Amino acid sequence: MTAVIQAIGLTKLYPADGTPLRAVDSVDLDVAPGETVSVMGPSGCGKSTLLHLLGGLQRPDAGHVTLLGERTDGWTQAHWARVRRRSVGFVFQAFHLVDELTAVENVEVAALLAGAGRAAARRQAMHLLERLGVADRARYLPHRMSGGQRQRVALARAMVNRPALILADEPTGSLDSTATGQVLTLLTGVRERGQALLLVSHDPRVATSADRLLTMRDGAIVDETRIGAAGTGTKLSTLVGLEDR
């Protein structure tokens, strides 16, 4: 099965005194249609930088990314922007909602930019806000919502176009147990539709919902674990404290 996204030898260097810092160090990975891959590791190990490289927000210093069967080396930022509108949903740790737009407008604008009609965009936006338990905040501006509510709006925005790939940085980081359950239920439905998910998370509940768990340390992937019925059946307790190893 052809991977939705594949990285080969992906490397990102940052200036430092003496030897440059390898924020991402020769990473190989792939995510197939309908597969969920979770990435865990200590803060500063390169997880967020990896997502930015895979989504075209930063350019690698070595290695390459193949998205939907096409190498992205020569893509301009304008081309990347067009691809992200239709095929890649991004959930940022800092939300990046538009302050002047309401919750429902923040979600539907993504659908409008991808070519959806206004009625269809509003309908799908409201459906996702309902599924995520924040429909009652649909007319609220971001500054009137809690961090957890904004996080769910950002997730709805990333999902509204049913992209082939969703890249999510801490999608449950500000959520309580009930809201986390709503998000994981929705992500299960995404997987069943054949979309690929790559999730960066400190939350063991997210890790155990994935098909595979990748562990990063010092910019490199140092371990891979298959989870669930098809894998090792890793217990939640074995993942608690993983961030500190």
C-alpha positions as MATLAB code, in Angstrom:
seq = 'MTAVIQAIGLTKLYPADGTPLRAVDSVDLDVAPGETVSVMGPSGCGKSTLLHLLGGLQRPDAGHVTLLGERTDGWTQAHWARVRRRSVGFVFQAFHLVDELTAVENVEVAALLAGAGRAAARRQAMHLLERLGVADRARYLPHRMSGGQRQRVALARAMVNRPALILADEPTGSLDSTATGQVLTLLTGVRERGQALLLVSHDPRVATSADRLLTMRDGAIVDETRIGAAGTGTKLSTLVGLEDR';
ca = [
       0.000    0.000    0.000;
       1.401    3.404   -1.009;
       2.114    5.676    1.948;
       0.232    8.962    2.214;
       3.452   10.538    3.467;
       7.000    9.236    3.606;
      10.206   10.800    4.901;
      13.678    9.548    4.021;
      16.734   10.775    5.925;
      14.932   13.913    7.060;
      17.365   16.286    8.794;
      17.066   19.816   10.169;
      20.021   21.740   11.596;
      19.922   24.846   13.782;
      22.907   27.141   14.394;
      24.682   26.591   17.717;
      28.055   27.282   19.245;
      30.493   24.952   17.567;
      28.607   21.980   16.068;
      25.112   22.779   14.651;
      22.215   21.311   16.615;
      20.461   18.435   14.849;
      16.832   19.196   15.695;
      15.757   16.333   13.408;
      18.404   13.733   12.694;
      18.092   11.412    9.665;
      14.466   10.444   10.322;
      12.767    7.785    8.191;
       9.020    7.281    8.560;
       5.863    6.579    6.612;
       2.131    6.704    7.314;
      -0.306    4.604    5.273;
      -3.935    5.443    4.430;
      -6.140    4.746    7.445;
      -3.158    4.494    9.791;
      -2.527    6.494   12.955;
       1.055    7.021   14.080;
       1.853    8.707   17.385;
       5.188   10.331   18.238;
       6.320   10.690   21.848;
       9.507   11.887   23.456;
      10.875   14.467   25.894;
      10.357   18.185   25.318;
      12.876   19.579   22.862;
      13.571   16.247   21.146;
      12.395   17.509   17.730;
       8.760   16.342   17.559;
       7.235   19.680   16.527;
      10.066   20.419   14.083;
       9.413   17.035   12.468;
       5.747   17.946   11.913;
       6.723   21.297   10.412;
       9.086   19.581    7.971;
       6.464   17.017    6.952;
       3.869   19.747    6.391;
       6.143   22.044    4.413;
       6.316   24.794    7.032;
      10.094   24.368    7.186;
      12.568   23.003    4.664;
      14.929   20.165    5.561;
      18.699   20.528    5.316;
      18.934   16.919    4.112;
      16.571   14.127    3.120;
      13.212   14.473    1.431;
       9.456   14.092    1.881;
       7.059   12.324   -0.490;
       3.407   13.338   -0.122;
       0.629   11.490   -1.969;
       3.225    9.901   -4.244;
       5.006   13.149   -5.186;
       8.368   14.353   -3.905;
       8.086   17.810   -2.399;
      11.702   18.974   -2.828;
      10.926   21.497   -5.540;
       7.596   22.763   -4.230;
       7.310   26.489   -3.662;
       5.646   27.854   -0.536;
       2.683   28.878   -2.704;
       2.296   25.302   -3.934;
       2.626   23.957   -0.391;
      -0.118   26.365    0.712;
      -2.461   25.042   -1.987;
      -1.720   21.438   -0.988;
      -2.320   22.183    2.688;
      -5.728   23.712    1.925;
      -6.993   20.471    0.402;
      -4.828   17.547    1.455;
      -3.091   18.300    4.782;
      -4.843   19.327    7.995;
      -2.616   20.966   10.617;
      -3.375   21.213   14.337;
      -0.901   23.593   15.970;
       0.021   23.532   19.641;
      -0.641   27.309   19.755;
      -4.018   26.926   17.915;
      -3.435   29.824   15.439;
      -7.112   30.716   15.244;
      -8.056   33.997   13.571;
      -8.917   36.362   16.425;
     -11.497   38.336   14.417;
     -13.501   35.247   13.395;
     -15.950   33.257   15.496;
     -15.397   29.568   16.179;
     -17.632   28.454   13.321;
     -16.097   31.007   10.954;
     -12.580   29.778   11.827;
     -13.627   26.280   10.785;
     -15.663   27.134    7.698;
     -13.024   29.466    6.243;
     -10.787   26.442    5.687;
     -13.553   24.787    3.657;
     -14.228   27.985    1.706;
     -10.540   28.335    0.789;
     -10.627   24.762   -0.515;
     -13.563   25.592   -2.799;
     -16.630   24.526   -0.815;
     -19.867   26.485   -1.101;
     -20.818   28.681    1.836;
     -23.809   26.585    2.924;
     -21.866   23.322    2.754;
     -18.916   24.857    4.608;
     -21.156   26.131    7.421;
     -22.985   22.808    7.667;
     -19.787   20.763    7.933;
     -18.240   23.230   10.390;
     -21.244   23.023   12.698;
     -21.277   19.223   12.445;
     -17.658   19.005   13.614;
     -18.149   21.514   16.422;
     -21.107   19.432   17.596;
     -19.067   16.219   17.481;
     -16.339   17.893   19.537;
     -18.701   19.300   22.134;
     -18.218   23.003   21.367;
     -21.252   23.820   19.211;
     -22.482   26.112   21.995;
     -19.366   28.247   21.380;
     -19.917   28.515   17.621;
     -20.579   32.284   17.731;
     -17.808   33.049   20.237;
     -14.565   34.794   19.301;
     -11.392   32.922   20.359;
     -10.643   35.254   23.285;
     -13.967   34.241   24.867;
     -13.136   30.521   24.778;
     -10.979   28.407   27.067;
      -7.764   26.811   25.846;
      -9.468   23.439   25.542;
     -12.333   24.908   23.517;
      -9.929   26.672   21.160;
      -8.022   23.438   20.766;
     -11.156   21.613   19.634;
     -12.021   24.420   17.201;
      -8.504   24.135   15.752;
      -8.985   20.378   15.357;
     -12.337   20.906   13.602;
     -10.652   23.369   11.225;
      -7.955   20.817   10.376;
     -10.554   18.124    9.655;
     -13.239   20.072    7.806;
     -11.925   19.265    4.307;
     -11.375   15.585    5.092;
      -7.688   15.849    4.156;
      -5.675   12.787    3.210;
      -3.268   13.583    6.067;
      -3.719   15.220    9.471;
      -0.654   16.437   11.362;
      -1.525   17.234   14.977;
       0.750   18.751   17.612;
      -0.614   17.934   21.087;
      -4.282   17.633   19.993;
      -5.434   16.814   23.545;
      -2.934   18.876   25.519;
      -5.517   21.261   27.052;
      -8.411   18.833   27.342;
     -10.050   17.049   30.256;
     -10.897   13.351   30.113;
     -14.362   13.864   28.599;
     -13.114   16.148   25.818;
     -10.159   13.842   25.153;
     -12.607   10.969   24.695;
     -14.605   13.039   22.168;
     -11.456   13.818   20.208;
     -10.279   10.198   20.172;
     -13.724    9.024   19.016;
     -13.632   11.523   16.162;
     -10.103   10.506   15.195;
     -11.220    6.874   15.046;
     -13.803    7.876   12.458;
     -11.119    9.688   10.477;
      -9.038    6.526   10.410;
     -12.018    4.482    9.205;
     -12.427    6.859    6.244;
      -8.883    6.061    5.151;
      -7.236    9.297    6.255;
      -3.727    9.160    7.707;
      -2.921   10.682   11.106;
       0.433   11.643   12.591;
       0.032   12.822   16.177;
       2.664   14.366   18.439;
       1.613   13.962   22.051;
       2.710   13.692   25.666;
      -0.604   11.975   26.461;
      -0.416    8.160   26.847;
      -4.148    7.964   26.000;
      -3.358    9.324   22.543;
      -0.375    7.014   22.149;
      -2.422    3.913   22.894;
      -5.079    4.956   20.354;
      -2.518    4.758   17.534;
      -1.487    1.838   15.362;
       2.195    2.595   15.892;
       4.151    4.566   18.475;
       7.450    6.188   17.528;
       9.771    7.395   20.282;
      12.056   10.357   19.567;
      15.150   11.415   21.434;
      17.734   14.055   20.422;
      16.124   14.479   17.018;
      16.140   10.793   16.087;
      13.552    8.021   16.183;
      14.982    5.520   18.642;
      12.124    3.038   18.989;
       8.987    1.865   17.201;
       6.161   -0.075   18.867;
       3.091   -1.576   17.249;
       0.014   -1.107   19.414;
      -3.400   -2.756   19.648;
      -4.822   -5.995   18.329;
      -2.369   -6.176   15.442;
       0.661   -5.315   17.566;
       2.150   -5.848   20.964;
      -0.879   -4.821   23.014;
       1.251   -2.279   24.892;
      -0.361   -1.347   28.195;
      -0.990    2.247   29.166;
       1.125    1.761   32.285;
       4.202    0.993   30.206;
       3.923    4.361   28.477;
       3.568    6.486   31.597;
       6.923    8.135   32.242;
       8.110    7.518   28.675;
       8.776   11.247   28.275;
      11.512   11.124   30.881;
      13.448    8.162   29.568;
];
